[in-house]
Amino acid sequence: MKQFIYIRISLIALLFAIICSCNKTTSEKKHTSDDSLKLIKMVRERENAMKEKNITIIMSQFADDATFINSAGYFFANKKEKELFHRYLSQNDSISYYYFAGDISIRFLDEKNALVYYPWRMDWFNVSNPKDTLKKEVGLMTLNAQKRENKWLWVAITNEHTPDFFQNLEKHKVK
């Protein structure tokens, strides 16, 4: 009789383990290739908007409660502060920039949350002499994306400097 109880408990534990592992696998695969394409499109739209200095498009991708830490380490806690920062970048009358974005890497955390990474480069120049590059600034953008009401939005961005520009994050590894 005791042996029958042990077998029964073991079978229940095994069944529980199988159910838990099935649920985990199912929830991890709820994002679609359409989600990936939407996030890639958002980054490319951001890249083009940075090039064109189109603040309206840049800001439309942020959630109202999104946070942003720029490459100098300054914290922007709300949409108004982020807009002021982006306006400063785009409306300076003495210096301007050329903007480049590298390959995009996406890591889905679940069906409504993803981390999006891409390397970037900004070549700063004097407006009076665009061929005179003042500084080449390079870094890595980390964007936390969240799907709200069936729309992807940036909810947190961290921007950091890197020593060099690299096109592809996944190939940029310590050897």
SVG drawing of the C-alpha trace seen along z (x, -y; Angstrom):
<svg xmlns="http://www.w3.org/2000/svg" viewBox="-6 -79 46 81">
<polyline fill="none" stroke="black" stroke-width="0.4" points="0.0,0.0 2.8,-2.4 4.5,-1.6 1.3,-2.5 1.1,-5.9 4.8,-6.7 4.1,-5.8 1.0,-8.0 2.9,-11.0 5.7,-10.5 3.3,-10.5 1.5,-13.6 4.9,-15.4 5.9,-14.3 2.6,-15.5 2.9,-18.9 6.5,-19.3 5.3,-18.6 2.4,-21.0 4.7,-23.8 7.3,-23.3 4.6,-23.3 3.1,-26.6 6.5,-28.2 7.3,-27.1 3.9,-28.4 4.2,-31.8 7.7,-32.3 6.6,-31.9 3.6,-34.3 5.4,-37.0 5.2,-36.9 7.5,-37.7 5.1,-40.7 6.2,-42.0 9.9,-41.7 9.1,-43.6 7.3,-46.3 10.2,-46.9 12.7,-46.9 10.5,-49.4 10.4,-51.6 14.2,-51.7 14.5,-52.6 11.9,-55.3 13.8,-56.6 17.0,-56.6 15.4,-58.5 13.8,-60.9 17.1,-61.6 18.7,-62.3 15.8,-64.6 15.6,-66.1 11.9,-65.2 11.0,-65.5 7.3,-64.6 8.2,-61.1 10.9,-60.6 8.5,-61.5 5.5,-59.5 7.4,-56.3 7.7,-57.0 5.2,-56.0 4.1,-59.0 5.8,-57.5 9.0,-56.5 12.4,-57.2 15.7,-58.0 19.3,-58.0 21.5,-59.7 25.1,-58.8 26.4,-61.4 24.4,-59.8 21.7,-62.4 18.2,-61.1 15.1,-62.3 12.0,-61.3 9.1,-62.2 8.1,-62.9 8.5,-66.7 12.1,-66.4 12.9,-63.9 11.4,-66.3 13.6,-69.2 16.7,-67.0 15.9,-66.0 15.0,-69.6 18.4,-70.7 20.1,-68.1 18.2,-69.1 17.8,-72.9 21.3,-74.0 22.3,-76.8 26.1,-76.3 26.6,-72.5 24.8,-69.6 25.3,-65.9 25.1,-63.0 23.4,-60.0 23.9,-56.3 22.4,-53.2 23.8,-49.7 22.1,-46.3 19.2,-45.7 19.1,-42.9 15.8,-42.0 15.3,-39.9 11.7,-39.2 11.1,-38.8 7.4,-37.8 4.6,-38.7 4.4,-42.3 8.0,-43.2 11.2,-43.2 14.7,-44.6 16.0,-46.2 19.6,-47.0 21.5,-48.8 24.9,-50.5 24.9,-54.1 27.2,-56.8 26.9,-60.6 29.4,-62.7 29.2,-66.2 30.2,-69.2 30.0,-73.0 27.0,-74.2 29.2,-76.7 31.5,-73.9 29.7,-70.5 32.9,-68.8 34.8,-69.6 33.9,-66.8 34.3,-68.0 33.7,-64.7 32.7,-61.1 30.5,-59.9 29.6,-56.2 27.5,-54.0 25.0,-51.4 21.3,-52.1 19.2,-49.8 15.5,-50.3 12.9,-48.6 9.8,-48.1 6.3,-47.4 3.2,-46.5 0.3,-48.6 -3.1,-48.4 -1.6,-46.4 1.0,-49.1 4.7,-48.9 6.2,-51.8 9.6,-52.7 9.2,-52.7 12.9,-53.0 16.0,-53.9 19.6,-53.7 22.3,-55.1 25.9,-54.4 29.2,-55.3 31.4,-52.6 35.1,-52.9 34.4,-52.1 31.5,-51.8 30.5,-48.3 27.8,-47.4 26.5,-44.2 26.2,-43.8 25.9,-40.0 29.3,-39.8 30.9,-42.3 32.3,-39.9 35.3,-39.7 37.8,-37.3"/>
</svg>
